[in-house]
Amino acid sequence: MTQPTRTEDTFAELNQPSLWTGINAYRSDPLIVDLTSGLPRSTREDLEQMGRYVTSHEAQELARMANQGVPQLRTHGPRGERLDVVEFHPAWHALMRRSMSSGLHSSIWDPQADPEAKGQSHKVRAARFYLTAQLECGHLCPLTMTSASVAAMMASPAVQKDWAPKILSRKYDSSNKPAMQKSAVTIGMGMTEKQGGTDVRANKTTADKVSDGIYRLSGHKWFMSAPMSDAFIMLAQTKDGMGCFLVPRLLEDGSANGLQFQRLKDKLGNRSNASSEVEFSDTFGFLLGAPDGGIRTILDMVTLTRLDCALASAGIMRASLAEAVHHARGRSVFGKMLVHQPIMTRVLADMALDVAAATALAFRLAEAFDKASSSSEDAAYARVMTPVAKYWCCKIAPALIYEAMECIGGSGYIEERPIARHYREAPVNAIWEGSGNVMALDVLRVLNRGRDLFETVFAGLARDLGPAGKKTIDVLRAAMALCQQDEGAARLLIEQMALAAGAAELYRLGAGKIADAFIETRLAGGWRATYGMLDARFDASYIVDLLYPPAT
């Protein structure tokens, strides 16, 4: 006897929309298509292929399994010997293999990575990173650190010469072997200590000189992410001051380099990626830069990781809202499709404005990184706007993703949907590599040292904002003056700068109606604690359909 099957038509009768899978994340995103329109055709074809992959059932299953089958720490072997290895689900390795083949860990340093997109390496990588974040963010953590680590290694040409070729390789190698015996390596990071946290100058880890450029480290790190990386960038106190070091996990003979993992963190999100507490002694490391220049050296790395935080936040917001819009278009409530219910339409449109501005702002920052060496305006933008973009994109993500979850309703509050993973992931980007207050303090630091950088940025914003430029810049200058008298007002300045810059980039891209709605409701509007308070003069349906076109 033939068993009945439940088809999509049957689910339609039950008023259950199809899942948001099999929809090209690149092609269905008009903004990202526009942002990458100037890239070579071969690159855009690669992005289209990636857009198909990240929403495919196969890829979504890998993401689900990697987050359910969390990493496991094995501190000891059967004879009582120290192992200090972390085992990952095969799905993790599959994700890593795919993303490393795309060069997410190395492409900005490799002149052969995208030869037709010369001078646009950060923008090309940003597009790939943004799309991959919509699939799974945990495995992006070691790839972010690996890419950014080269900036720190450049302070020591000898170290860079040895390690860079292994970093540039795209042949993922998860074997537990010395770094120089592997086809490719990944790099982790250990900055945070129990007593210091953000205040890394309070770190107690020590480093004693053994020979020229080589030190022996002893201490602990309270948060060391990606503990199976082949080496870690660490800070430690030398007799001259705070130094920065590259610390291999294994020595050349395959023996442990003194790193003993105490436990893995039981984290709210970022579950596929392991984060550890580690103690170490007699652990060898290579000095990067001057023995008292560690903070300066590691900040070159941190700047790049902050861009990735902004891009990842924009990516998971895009994926979450796309899922919510798709659901609203397929569910009927009170006699009409949910997407056409006036209150719901305005909620979706209001969120769409923030996602568009966050995406535009993050990509503008990536573009500034590309042009900083040849343009003083872009160099100023990169320095001033990195903490601003990181602050705002990461700060708005948890609330926006929650609101998207509420648009789906009860079925959005289950682990089977990608949006649950995105929601758990959202807070980490705001905390990692500098919390909101640290970003605000960084903006004040730049202000106190070089107001001329702000004026350069403001001139560009005023130009792109058009008629709204002068009044907006006047508001920003007033916020600057307030901050110089009252440090506690720093968040007022950094948020206003983010909103102005997001609007300016939307105008520059030609998204006039979207930019108008964004700037009038954000910069000219009153205090808002939730979404959905767009004025009727803004066509909410137009905003939703433009930024989230119906699937064809």
Summary of the structure (lengths in Angstrom):
residues: 552
radius of gyration: 23.8
end to end distance: 37.0
largest distance: 82.0
contacts: 1962
relative contact order: 0.10
helix: 56%
strand: 14%
